[in-house]
Amino acid sequence: MRELIEYVARELVEKPSAVKIREIKGAKATIYELSCAPDDMGRIIGKDGRIVKSLRILLKAIAAKNEGQNVELEIID
């Protein structure tokens, strides 16, 4: 899933080298923290948060199919 997040984020931004993803595995959930250049933050979030919401929905659907895992995506400033 990390690869999917990274691919989508790098395709959306103008500075793909600034995209960083940190994976934190917990007992009940896996949290992915996504950070990018401040100028590209709006491209990741999208108008009214539509892009990040869509990405979160996609990740949760994939995680549910894979043994019912819980996944969270956080955008870090």
Residue frames as a rotation matrix with the C-alpha (Angstrom) as fourth column:
MET 1
0.565 0.825 0.000 0.00
0.825 -0.565 0.000 0.00
0.000 0.000 -1.000 0.00
ARG 2
0.242 -0.579 -0.779 2.92
0.276 -0.728 0.627 2.27
-0.930 -0.367 -0.016 0.66
GLU 3
-0.736 -0.559 0.381 3.88
0.475 -0.025 0.880 2.00
-0.483 0.829 0.284 -3.01
LEU 4
-0.061 0.819 0.570 0.38
0.960 -0.107 0.257 2.98
0.272 0.564 -0.780 -4.09
ILE 5
0.732 0.311 -0.606 0.35
0.546 -0.801 0.247 6.08
-0.408 -0.512 -0.756 -1.89
GLU 6
-0.115 -0.894 -0.433 3.81
0.197 -0.448 0.872 7.05
-0.974 0.015 0.228 -3.07
TYR 7
-0.661 -0.102 0.743 2.93
0.730 0.139 0.669 6.58
-0.171 0.985 -0.017 -6.74
VAL 8
0.323 0.884 0.337 -0.27
0.909 -0.390 0.150 8.63
0.264 0.258 -0.929 -6.57
ALA 9
0.687 -0.083 -0.722 1.35
0.385 -0.800 0.459 11.41
-0.616 -0.594 -0.518 -4.53
ARG 10
-0.364 -0.922 -0.134 4.38
0.296 -0.251 0.921 11.69
-0.883 0.296 0.365 -6.82
GLU 11
-0.512 0.241 0.825 2.14
0.855 0.047 0.517 11.92
0.086 0.969 -0.230 -9.89
LEU 12
0.546 0.838 -0.011 0.10
0.827 -0.537 0.166 14.74
0.133 -0.100 -0.986 -8.34
VAL 13
0.650 -0.295 -0.700 2.86
0.298 -0.749 0.592 17.06
-0.699 -0.594 -0.399 -7.15
GLU 14
0.925 -0.376 -0.058 5.37
-0.252 -0.490 -0.834 19.27
0.285 0.786 -0.548 -8.95
LYS 15
-0.054 -0.965 0.257 8.27
-0.929 -0.045 -0.368 18.20
0.366 -0.259 -0.894 -6.69
PRO 16
0.711 0.436 -0.551 8.10
-0.299 0.897 0.324 14.39
0.636 -0.066 0.769 -6.51
SER 17
-0.181 -0.870 -0.459 11.43
0.260 0.408 -0.875 14.13
0.949 -0.278 0.152 -4.71
ALA 18
-0.689 -0.049 0.723 9.91
-0.571 -0.579 -0.582 15.91
0.447 -0.814 0.371 -1.68
VAL 19
0.432 0.897 -0.098 7.23
-0.673 0.392 0.627 13.22
0.601 -0.205 0.773 -1.15
LYS 20
-0.774 -0.631 0.051 7.93
-0.475 0.525 -0.706 11.21
0.418 -0.571 -0.706 2.00
ILE 21
0.403 0.894 -0.194 5.84
-0.519 0.398 0.757 8.39
0.754 -0.205 0.625 3.44
ARG 22
-0.719 -0.561 0.410 6.28
-0.642 0.312 -0.700 6.97
0.265 -0.767 -0.585 6.92
GLU 23
0.106 0.727 -0.678 4.60
-0.217 0.683 0.698 3.71
0.970 0.074 0.230 7.91
ILE 24
-0.639 -0.207 0.741 3.68
-0.755 -0.010 -0.655 3.15
0.143 -0.978 -0.150 11.55
LYS 25
-0.240 0.529 -0.814 2.40
-0.050 0.830 0.555 -0.32
0.970 0.173 -0.173 12.38
GLY 26
-0.448 0.196 0.872 0.26
-0.886 -0.228 -0.404 -0.61
0.120 -0.954 0.275 15.46
ALA 27
-0.851 0.151 0.503 -1.60
-0.102 0.892 -0.441 -3.45
-0.515 -0.427 -0.743 17.12
LYS 28
-0.015 0.967 0.256 -4.93
0.423 0.238 -0.875 -2.58
-0.906 0.095 -0.412 15.50
ALA 29
0.922 0.386 0.042 -4.05
0.226 -0.447 -0.865 -0.33
-0.315 0.807 -0.499 12.57
THR 30
-0.176 -0.935 0.309 -1.34
0.943 -0.070 0.325 0.81
-0.282 0.348 0.894 10.21
ILE 31
0.713 0.350 -0.607 -0.88
0.254 -0.936 -0.242 4.55
-0.653 0.018 -0.757 9.87
TYR 32
-0.005 -0.672 0.740 0.72
0.997 -0.061 -0.049 6.11
0.078 0.738 0.671 6.81
GLU 33
0.414 0.036 -0.910 2.03
0.322 -0.940 0.109 9.65
-0.851 -0.339 -0.401 7.22
LEU 34
0.259 -0.239 0.936 2.42
0.960 -0.046 -0.278 11.53
0.110 0.970 0.217 3.95
SER 35
0.370 -0.192 -0.909 4.45
0.230 -0.929 0.290 14.71
-0.900 -0.317 -0.300 3.71
CYS 36
0.263 -0.277 0.924 5.40
0.960 -0.021 -0.280 16.80
0.097 0.961 0.260 0.70
ALA 37
-0.804 -0.558 0.203 6.62
0.556 -0.828 -0.070 20.27
0.208 0.057 0.977 -0.20
PRO 38
-0.503 0.632 -0.590 4.43
0.345 -0.479 -0.807 23.06
-0.792 -0.610 0.023 1.23
ASP 39
-0.600 0.250 -0.760 3.68
-0.688 -0.646 0.330 24.33
-0.409 0.721 0.559 -2.28
ASP 40
-0.724 0.259 -0.640 2.28
-0.354 0.657 0.666 20.94
0.592 0.709 -0.383 -3.27
MET 41
-0.928 0.359 0.105 0.07
0.050 0.398 -0.916 20.41
-0.370 -0.844 -0.387 -0.21
GLY 42
-0.186 0.910 -0.370 -3.01
-0.668 -0.393 -0.632 21.72
-0.721 0.129 0.681 -2.04
ARG 43
-0.214 0.051 -0.976 -2.45
-0.896 0.389 0.217 19.28
0.390 0.920 -0.037 -4.89
ILE 44
-0.916 -0.147 -0.374 -2.47
0.001 0.930 -0.367 16.34
0.402 -0.337 -0.851 -2.47
ILE 45
-0.747 0.660 -0.085 -5.53
0.093 -0.023 -0.995 17.53
-0.659 -0.751 -0.044 -0.56
GLY 46
-0.704 0.479 0.525 -7.52
0.644 0.118 0.756 18.70
0.300 0.870 -0.391 -3.57
LYS 47
-0.645 0.559 0.522 -10.53
-0.424 -0.829 0.364 20.96
0.636 0.013 0.771 -3.75
ASP 48
0.304 0.763 0.571 -12.60
-0.888 0.010 0.459 20.46
0.344 -0.646 0.681 -0.59
GLY 49
-0.259 -0.525 0.811 -10.33
-0.811 0.574 0.113 17.51
-0.525 -0.629 -0.574 0.27
ARG 50
0.703 0.677 -0.220 -11.67
-0.677 0.541 -0.498 15.35
-0.218 0.499 0.839 -2.54
ILE 51
0.276 -0.663 -0.696 -8.34
-0.563 0.475 -0.676 13.82
0.779 0.578 -0.242 -3.60
VAL 52
-0.734 -0.597 0.323 -7.23
-0.595 0.337 -0.730 12.83
0.327 -0.728 -0.603 -0.12
LYS 53
-0.051 0.798 0.600 -10.71
-0.806 0.322 -0.497 11.49
-0.590 -0.509 0.627 0.69
SER 54
0.745 0.317 -0.587 -10.65
-0.644 0.567 -0.512 9.35
0.171 0.760 0.627 -2.45
LEU 55
-0.154 -0.894 -0.420 -7.21
-0.518 0.435 -0.737 8.03
0.842 0.104 -0.530 -1.61
ARG 56
-0.672 -0.038 0.739 -8.32
-0.726 0.229 -0.649 7.16
-0.144 -0.973 -0.182 1.93
ILE 57
0.407 0.895 0.184 -11.38
-0.779 0.445 -0.442 5.31
-0.477 0.036 0.878 0.62
LEU 58
0.570 -0.273 -0.775 -9.23
-0.562 0.558 -0.610 3.35
0.599 0.783 0.164 -1.82
LEU 59
-0.531 -0.846 0.048 -6.76
-0.569 0.315 -0.760 2.39
0.628 -0.431 -0.649 0.91
LYS 60
-0.424 0.446 0.788 -9.50
-0.782 0.259 -0.567 1.29
-0.457 -0.857 0.239 3.28
ALA 61
0.676 0.680 -0.284 -11.09
-0.723 0.538 -0.432 -0.85
-0.141 0.497 0.856 0.57
ILE 62
0.210 -0.697 -0.686 -7.78
-0.459 0.549 -0.699 -2.57
0.863 0.461 -0.204 -0.19
ALA 63
-0.719 -0.514 0.468 -7.07
-0.622 0.176 -0.763 -3.07
0.310 -0.840 -0.446 3.52
ALA 64
0.020 0.816 0.577 -10.52
-0.872 0.297 -0.390 -4.54
-0.490 -0.495 0.717 4.16
LYS 65
0.748 0.229 -0.623 -10.00
-0.585 0.671 -0.456 -7.04
0.314 0.706 0.635 1.39
ASN 66
-0.093 -0.882 -0.462 -6.64
-0.173 0.471 -0.865 -8.05
0.981 0.000 -0.196 2.89
GLU 67
-0.394 -0.087 -0.915 -7.66
0.672 0.653 -0.351 -9.79
0.628 -0.753 -0.199 6.11
GLY 68
0.600 0.799 -0.043 -9.71
0.619 -0.430 0.658 -6.87
0.507 -0.422 -0.752 7.45
GLN 69
-0.417 -0.822 -0.388 -6.80
0.906 -0.342 -0.250 -4.61
0.072 -0.456 0.887 8.31
ASN 70
0.763 0.541 -0.355 -7.34
0.571 -0.821 -0.024 -1.04
-0.304 -0.184 -0.935 9.47
VAL 71
-0.296 -0.845 0.444 -5.46
0.951 -0.305 0.053 1.68
0.091 0.438 0.894 7.62
GLU 72
0.686 0.419 -0.595 -5.23
0.482 -0.874 -0.059 5.43
-0.545 -0.246 -0.802 8.20
LEU 73
-0.047 -0.671 0.740 -3.68
0.919 -0.319 -0.232 8.09
0.392 0.669 0.632 5.97
GLU 74
0.598 0.149 -0.787 -2.52
0.565 -0.775 0.283 11.31
-0.568 -0.614 -0.548 7.58
ILE 75
0.490 -0.425 0.761 -1.21
0.556 -0.520 -0.649 14.37
0.671 0.741 -0.019 5.78
ILE 76
0.309 -0.500 -0.809 1.70
0.855 -0.227 0.467 15.95
-0.417 -0.835 0.358 7.67
ASP 77
0.998 0.053 0.019 2.48
0.056 -0.930 -0.362 19.65
-0.002 0.363 -0.932 7.25
